[in-house]
Amino acid sequence: MIKIKNIYLVAFIASSLLVGCGDDDNDYENETIDNNSTTGVTEGVATFSTNVMPILKEKCQRCHGSNGRFTITTTDATYANVKAFKSSMTEAGQYLLDKGSNTIGHGGGRIISTSSAQYQTIQSWINEGAKKD
């Protein structure tokens, strides 16, 4: 009987440790998304350098600084990182947008609302060919 209790105790401790060691990078979980932010928003043709990069810096750089699979550093390096996601830049841009809006799952949760001006700007950039400049 003591052996069974010890097994349950070890299982309980192990599961508690695993839950406690989960992904804590979800800093956005309890934050309100600012749908009124105008960083990067454009009325004309959207480009990565002028319109998308400022949005990434504001919304994503906090968790995607210089470490990890996807990093946001310089404009050139970040564009190359986005491009590396898929075979075409428009597919890569859509993947980036889907991650940020948590449409396909994102460790940081939803950081950009599909109804925001920033989302629409990134979508316009994709629709216009996802050009860098």
Backbone as a chain_set.jsonl record, in Angstrom:
{"seq": "MIKIKNIYLVAFIASSLLVGCGDDDNDYENETIDNNSTTGVTEGVATFSTNVMPILKEKCQRCHGSNGRFTITTTDATYANVKAFKSSMTEAGQYLLDKGSNTIGHGGGRIISTSSAQYQTIQSWINEGAKKD", "coords": {"N": [[0.82, -1.198, 0.0], [1.954, 1.221, 0.776], [3.805, 1.494, -1.231], [2.21, 2.02, -3.499], [1.142, 4.507, -2.769], [3.482, 5.989, -2.794], [4.08, 5.901, -5.518], [1.913, 7.346, -6.577], [2.456, 9.791, -5.343], [4.941, 10.505, -6.47], [4.129, 10.677, -9.16], [2.306, 12.793, -8.974], [3.976, 14.914, -8.147], [5.737, 15.017, -10.331], [3.961, 15.68, -12.426], [3.123, 18.164, -11.52], [5.487, 19.624, -11.675], [5.909, 19.577, -14.447], [3.726, 21.065, -15.395], [4.3, 23.501, -14.216], [6.592, 24.151, -15.57], [5.87, 24.942, -18.073], [5.207, 26.755, -21.16], [6.0, 29.936, -20.663], [6.028, 32.172, -22.165], [3.797, 33.452, -22.998], [3.014, 36.27, -22.638], [1.067, 37.966, -23.454], [-1.382, 37.011, -22.821], [-3.254, 38.004, -20.878], [-3.588, 40.581, -21.672], [-5.056, 43.477, -23.17], [-5.837, 43.875, -26.529], [-4.74, 46.445, -28.576], [-6.702, 47.887, -30.712], [-6.744, 50.318, -31.872], [-4.281, 51.309, -32.489], [-2.025, 52.964, -34.632], [0.424, 52.452, -35.718], [2.495, 51.934, -38.43], [0.361, 51.908, -40.21], [-1.099, 52.532, -43.365], [-2.216, 54.522, -46.141], [-1.62, 54.302, -48.778], [0.348, 52.3, -51.025], [1.513, 49.499, -49.371], [4.616, 48.716, -47.852], [7.216, 46.495, -46.724], [9.396, 47.605, -45.277], [8.534, 50.248, -44.609], [5.9, 50.006, -43.582], [5.189, 47.398, -42.501], [7.342, 46.502, -40.881], [7.468, 48.44, -38.684], [5.106, 47.678, -37.35], [5.681, 45.039, -36.614], [7.8, 45.538, -34.874], [6.483, 46.935, -32.824], [4.451, 45.122, -31.992], [5.552, 42.521, -31.851], [8.283, 42.323, -31.239], [8.918, 42.267, -28.561], [8.821, 39.613, -27.604], [10.103, 38.327, -29.664], [12.853, 39.089, -29.966], [16.242, 39.094, -30.296], [16.622, 36.38, -30.082], [15.7, 32.944, -30.71], [13.521, 31.153, -33.057], [12.207, 32.816, -34.882], [13.227, 35.987, -35.421], [13.271, 39.485, -34.706], [15.061, 41.979, -35.812], [17.083, 43.858, -37.543], [15.728, 45.543, -40.45], [16.392, 44.268, -42.915], [17.302, 41.712, -42.035], [15.037, 40.788, -40.675], [13.106, 40.719, -42.711], [14.244, 38.709, -44.283], [13.997, 36.606, -42.453], [11.206, 36.341, -42.311], [10.706, 35.628, -44.952], [11.864, 33.116, -45.009], [9.99, 31.371, -43.989], [8.136, 30.244, -45.852], [7.721, 29.093, -49.326], [7.11, 31.187, -51.077], [7.047, 34.775, -50.884], [4.562, 35.969, -50.463], [3.068, 33.853, -49.379], [4.574, 33.456, -47.072], [4.209, 35.903, -45.786], [1.457, 35.76, -45.275], [1.438, 33.608, -43.525], [2.834, 34.74, -41.384], [0.992, 36.741, -40.651], [-1.212, 35.142, -39.966], [-0.157, 33.794, -37.753], [0.285, 35.927, -35.928], [-2.329, 36.811, -35.526], [-3.313, 34.67, -34.297], [-4.672, 32.754, -35.708], [-3.737, 30.338, -36.644], [-2.572, 29.314, -34.434], [-0.394, 30.342, -31.911], [2.289, 30.774, -29.802], [2.392, 33.039, -28.225], [-0.202, 33.824, -28.167], [-3.025, 35.758, -29.37], [-1.961, 38.618, -30.866], [-2.553, 40.595, -32.548], [-5.463, 41.966, -33.738], [-7.931, 40.776, -36.02], [-9.589, 42.715, -36.929], [-8.236, 45.061, -36.806], [-6.512, 48.085, -37.86], [-3.823, 47.679, -38.308], [-3.66, 44.948, -38.921], [-5.063, 44.994, -41.333], [-3.304, 46.568, -42.826], [-1.028, 44.892, -43.013], [-2.227, 42.802, -44.402], [-2.843, 44.145, -46.783], [-0.23, 44.641, -47.68], [0.573, 42.015, -48.219], [-1.289, 41.336, -50.232], [-0.43, 43.07, -52.197], [1.867, 41.953, -53.097], [3.849, 41.551, -51.203], [6.236, 43.087, -50.944], [9.571, 44.269, -50.209], [10.51, 46.946, -50.338]], "CA": [[0.0, 0.0, 0.0], [2.855, 2.37, 0.83], [4.426, 1.594, -2.549], [1.249, 2.677, -4.386], [1.097, 5.913, -2.364], [4.715, 6.609, -3.28], [3.949, 6.055, -6.967], [1.015, 8.486, -6.784], [3.148, 10.997, -4.91], [5.928, 10.818, -7.501], [3.386, 11.102, -10.348], [1.757, 14.119, -8.692], [5.084, 15.873, -8.149], [6.221, 15.135, -11.709], [2.996, 16.438, -13.23], [3.159, 19.552, -11.045], [6.682, 20.245, -12.244], [5.709, 19.763, -15.88], [2.807, 22.189, -15.585], [5.026, 24.704, -13.816], [7.666, 24.432, -16.523], [5.272, 25.152, -19.387], [5.592, 27.923, -21.931], [5.64, 31.173, -19.982], [6.223, 33.278, -23.086], [2.504, 34.007, -23.365], [2.842, 37.488, -21.865], [-0.071, 38.712, -23.971], [-2.606, 36.294, -22.487], [-4.208, 38.808, -20.133], [-3.538, 41.956, -22.133], [-6.047, 43.921, -24.137], [-5.244, 44.221, -27.819], [-5.031, 47.82, -28.962], [-7.172, 47.938, -32.097], [-6.695, 51.693, -32.35], [-2.909, 51.688, -32.794], [-1.839, 53.3, -36.047], [1.799, 52.19, -36.122], [2.654, 51.244, -39.701], [-0.838, 51.963, -41.04], [-0.889, 53.332, -44.572], [-3.328, 54.735, -47.074], [-1.128, 53.972, -50.114], [0.937, 50.974, -51.19], [2.233, 49.086, -48.167], [5.893, 48.018, -48.022], [7.708, 45.888, -45.494], [10.25, 48.547, -44.543], [7.811, 51.418, -44.122], [4.638, 49.737, -42.918], [5.105, 46.145, -41.748], [8.39, 46.443, -39.855], [7.066, 49.136, -37.457], [4.093, 46.878, -36.661], [6.389, 43.919, -35.989], [8.557, 46.064, -33.73], [5.554, 47.276, -31.745], [3.629, 44.006, -31.541], [6.199, 41.212, -31.777], [9.69, 42.336, -30.847], [9.033, 41.99, -27.134], [9.151, 38.19, -27.44], [10.935, 37.883, -30.788], [14.013, 39.969, -30.077], [17.362, 38.512, -31.039], [16.713, 34.938, -29.829], [14.588, 32.116, -31.146], [13.373, 30.757, -34.456], [11.86, 34.012, -35.654], [13.755, 37.147, -34.703], [13.026, 40.805, -35.276], [16.229, 42.819, -35.529], [17.119, 44.877, -38.593], [14.718, 45.345, -41.492], [16.876, 43.252, -43.857], [17.324, 40.4, -41.381], [13.664, 40.385, -40.364], [12.485, 40.36, -43.991], [14.794, 37.389, -44.627], [13.398, 35.637, -41.533], [9.825, 36.122, -42.755], [10.801, 34.928, -46.239], [12.288, 31.736, -44.768], [8.859, 30.551, -43.55], [7.438, 29.559, -46.947], [8.416, 29.172, -50.611], [6.921, 32.507, -51.685], [6.935, 35.827, -49.877], [3.154, 36.19, -50.12], [2.702, 32.775, -48.449], [5.271, 33.723, -45.811], [3.522, 37.022, -45.157], [0.173, 35.279, -44.753], [1.779, 32.791, -42.359], [3.155, 35.707, -40.33], [-0.266, 37.366, -40.244], [-2.015, 34.114, -39.293], [0.442, 33.56, -36.434], [0.034, 37.085, -35.078], [-3.753, 36.891, -35.192], [-3.573, 33.388, -33.635], [-5.555, 31.96, -36.551], [-3.15, 29.0, -36.756], [-1.887, 28.995, -33.186], [0.78, 31.167, -31.651], [2.667, 30.651, -28.397], [2.098, 34.296, -27.542], [-1.618, 34.149, -28.282], [-3.401, 36.731, -30.4], [-1.349, 39.916, -30.577], [-3.111, 41.573, -33.485], [-6.853, 41.643, -34.038], [-8.25, 40.751, -37.451], [-10.351, 43.925, -37.265], [-7.395, 46.245, -36.589], [-5.902, 48.745, -39.019], [-2.517, 47.055, -38.53], [-3.925, 43.697, -39.637], [-5.426, 45.367, -42.698], [-2.083, 47.034, -43.488], [-0.219, 43.713, -43.358], [-2.968, 42.104, -45.452], [-2.618, 44.921, -48.019], [1.153, 44.368, -48.085], [0.568, 40.672, -48.812], [-2.055, 41.409, -51.483], [0.342, 43.854, -53.166], [3.057, 41.207, -53.483], [4.763, 41.412, -50.06], [7.535, 43.666, -51.324], [10.367, 44.847, -49.126], [10.488, 48.416, -50.485]], "C": [[0.861, 1.259, 0.0], [3.505, 2.584, -0.536], [3.501, 2.322, -3.539], [1.152, 4.158, -4.057], [2.332, 6.656, -2.867], [4.663, 6.846, -4.791], [3.05, 7.243, -7.287], [1.689, 9.801, -6.412], [4.166, 11.441, -5.965], [5.229, 11.32, -8.773], [2.82, 12.506, -10.164], [2.849, 15.18, -8.756], [5.591, 16.095, -9.574], [5.255, 15.949, -12.564], [2.947, 17.896, -12.804], [4.354, 20.293, -11.62], [6.514, 20.515, -13.732], [4.777, 20.929, -16.171], [3.514, 23.493, -15.26], [6.116, 25.092, -14.785], [7.134, 24.635, -17.934], [5.767, 26.429, -20.029], [5.091, 29.184, -21.249], [5.746, 32.379, -20.893], [4.918, 33.945, -23.499], [2.199, 35.229, -22.519], [1.608, 38.265, -22.29], [-1.406, 38.147, -23.507], [-3.658, 37.172, -21.812], [-4.209, 40.269, -20.551], [-4.662, 42.241, -23.115], [-5.325, 44.316, -25.416], [-5.69, 45.624, -28.195], [-5.405, 47.862, -30.44], [-7.08, 49.331, -32.691], [-5.282, 52.161, -32.688], [-2.774, 51.943, -34.293], [-0.404, 53.105, -36.515], [1.815, 51.407, -37.428], [1.475, 51.335, -40.647], [-0.619, 52.924, -42.203], [-2.171, 53.488, -45.372], [-2.918, 54.327, -48.485], [-0.654, 52.532, -50.189], [1.769, 50.647, -49.955], [3.532, 48.381, -48.54], [6.341, 47.476, -46.676], [8.452, 46.91, -44.645], [9.453, 49.657, -43.873], [6.612, 51.072, -43.252], [4.614, 48.497, -42.039], [6.119, 46.098, -40.615], [8.017, 47.224, -38.59], [6.002, 48.372, -36.655], [4.756, 45.713, -35.939], [7.172, 44.379, -34.769], [7.634, 46.346, -32.549], [4.881, 46.042, -31.146], [4.406, 42.732, -31.212], [7.591, 41.203, -31.16], [9.902, 42.012, -29.375], [9.426, 40.529, -26.875], [10.113, 37.686, -28.514], [12.08, 38.865, -31.015], [15.095, 39.293, -30.885], [17.516, 37.01, -30.825], [15.515, 34.215, -30.417], [14.554, 31.875, -32.637], [13.068, 31.954, -35.351], [12.31, 35.225, -34.855], [13.463, 38.429, -35.471], [14.186, 41.686, -34.853], [16.242, 43.958, -36.544], [16.035, 44.573, -39.633], [15.14, 44.242, -42.46], [16.811, 41.853, -43.255], [15.91, 39.897, -41.097], [12.917, 39.979, -41.628], [12.957, 38.972, -44.418], [14.201, 36.303, -43.732], [11.958, 35.324, -41.919], [9.832, 35.283, -44.022], [11.138, 33.447, -46.057], [11.131, 30.813, -44.369], [8.266, 29.693, -44.66], [8.183, 29.767, -48.262], [8.213, 30.507, -51.327], [6.725, 33.54, -50.58], [5.483, 36.104, -49.516], [2.649, 35.102, -49.173], [3.328, 33.009, -47.08], [4.604, 34.867, -45.056], [2.196, 36.606, -44.558], [0.395, 34.417, -43.516], [2.069, 33.691, -41.159], [1.877, 36.342, -39.781], [-1.155, 36.373, -39.493], [-1.475, 33.797, -37.904], [0.092, 34.697, -35.481], [-1.414, 37.229, -34.656], [-4.228, 35.613, -34.503], [-4.585, 32.545, -34.407], [-5.059, 30.523, -36.653], [-2.396, 28.6, -35.501], [-0.579, 29.747, -33.065], [1.068, 31.082, -30.167], [2.37, 31.889, -27.586], [0.639, 34.686, -27.595], [-1.873, 35.145, -29.4], [-2.824, 38.081, -30.018], [-1.823, 41.004, -31.527], [-4.509, 41.099, -33.874], [-7.1, 41.69, -35.541], [-9.049, 41.981, -37.882], [-9.52, 45.204, -37.135], [-6.86, 46.817, -37.9], [-4.546, 48.122, -39.331], [-2.67, 45.735, -39.284], [-4.218, 44.003, -41.106], [-4.211, 45.856, -43.491], [-1.212, 45.859, -43.913], [-0.907, 42.923, -44.468], [-2.806, 42.82, -46.794], [-1.221, 44.671, -48.563], [1.237, 43.007, -48.774], [-0.12, 40.71, -50.178], [-1.305, 42.149, -52.587], [1.672, 43.191, -53.524], [4.115, 41.068, -52.414], [6.174, 41.904, -50.385], [8.243, 44.273, -50.119], [10.302, 46.367, -49.162], [9.558, 48.828, -51.591]], "O": [[0.551, 2.237, -0.68], [3.729, 3.722, -0.949], [3.965, 3.147, -4.326], [1.087, 4.986, -4.965], [2.244, 7.802, -3.308], [5.143, 7.868, -5.282], [3.37, 8.054, -8.156], [1.509, 10.809, -7.094], [4.235, 12.621, -6.308], [5.686, 12.28, -9.393], [2.851, 13.317, -11.09], [2.654, 16.235, -9.36], [5.846, 17.23, -9.974], [5.679, 16.808, -13.337], [2.748, 18.777, -13.641], [4.243, 21.456, -12.008], [6.93, 21.563, -14.225], [5.02, 21.699, -17.1], [3.337, 24.486, -15.965], [6.526, 26.252, -14.821], [7.889, 24.507, -18.898], [6.647, 27.104, -19.494], [3.893, 29.467, -21.258], [5.569, 33.508, -20.435], [4.932, 34.904, -24.271], [1.23, 35.23, -21.76], [1.148, 39.138, -21.555], [-2.453, 38.739, -23.769], [-4.839, 37.086, -22.15], [-4.775, 41.11, -19.852], [-5.15, 41.343, -23.801], [-4.312, 45.015, -25.375], [-6.877, 45.947, -28.136], [-4.535, 47.871, -31.31], [-7.312, 49.512, -33.886], [-5.102, 53.296, -33.129], [-3.343, 51.221, -35.112], [-0.05, 53.552, -37.606], [1.214, 50.337, -37.521], [1.572, 50.881, -41.788], [-0.028, 53.992, -42.041], [-3.087, 52.671, -45.276], [-3.783, 54.035, -49.311], [-1.183, 51.654, -49.507], [2.625, 51.432, -49.547], [3.549, 47.544, -49.442], [5.9, 47.94, -45.624], [8.18, 47.064, -43.454], [9.675, 49.968, -42.702], [6.335, 51.774, -42.28], [4.071, 48.54, -40.935], [5.784, 45.694, -39.501], [8.234, 46.708, -37.494], [5.999, 48.416, -35.425], [4.434, 45.43, -34.785], [7.205, 43.69, -33.75], [7.967, 46.032, -31.406], [4.757, 45.933, -29.926], [3.964, 41.943, -30.377], [8.027, 40.187, -30.619], [10.969, 41.53, -28.995], [10.269, 40.251, -26.022], [10.851, 36.727, -28.291], [12.252, 39.399, -32.11], [14.879, 38.952, -32.048], [18.462, 36.419, -31.344], [14.448, 34.801, -30.599], [15.425, 32.323, -33.382], [13.614, 32.077, -36.447], [11.831, 35.461, -33.746], [13.416, 38.452, -36.701], [14.288, 42.09, -33.694], [15.485, 44.919, -36.408], [15.498, 43.466, -39.675], [14.334, 43.372, -42.792], [16.322, 40.92, -43.892], [15.626, 38.711, -41.262], [12.174, 38.998, -41.619], [12.153, 38.153, -44.864], [13.929, 35.198, -44.2], [11.536, 34.169, -41.861], [9.054, 34.337, -44.152], [10.734, 32.617, -46.871], [11.282, 29.592, -44.408], [7.929, 28.532, -44.429], [9.155, 30.519, -48.318], [9.069, 30.916, -52.111], [6.291, 33.209, -49.477], [5.196, 36.443, -48.368], [1.88, 35.395, -48.258], [2.689, 32.788, -46.052], [4.451, 34.809, -43.836], [1.841, 37.041, -43.463], [-0.38, 34.49, -42.563], [1.601, 33.429, -40.051], [1.715, 36.46, -38.566], [-1.78, 36.731, -38.494], [-2.249, 33.556, -36.978], [-0.347, 34.457, -34.357], [-1.702, 37.71, -33.56], [-5.405, 35.487, -34.164], [-5.279, 31.715, -33.82], [-5.86, 29.593, -36.738], [-1.646, 27.624, -35.522], [0.231, 29.783, -33.992], [0.171, 31.299, -29.352], [2.122, 31.801, -26.384], [0.268, 35.761, -27.124], [-1.027, 35.344, -30.271], [-3.158, 38.629, -28.968], [-1.53, 42.184, -31.336], [-4.694, 39.956, -34.29], [-6.549, 42.536, -36.246], [-9.17, 42.253, -39.076], [-10.038, 46.304, -37.33], [-6.77, 46.12, -38.911], [-4.158, 48.045, -40.497], [-1.887, 45.443, -40.187], [-3.686, 43.352, -42.005], [-4.101, 45.589, -44.688], [-0.714, 45.827, -45.038], [-0.241, 42.427, -45.378], [-2.649, 42.17, -47.827], [-1.043, 44.507, -49.77], [1.902, 42.871, -49.801], [0.403, 40.181, -51.159], [-1.516, 41.886, -53.77], [2.511, 43.804, -54.184], [5.184, 40.519, -52.681], [7.165, 41.219, -50.131], [7.618, 44.722, -49.158], [10.067, 47.006, -48.136], [9.409, 50.02, -51.861]]}, "num_chains": 1, "name": "protein.A"}
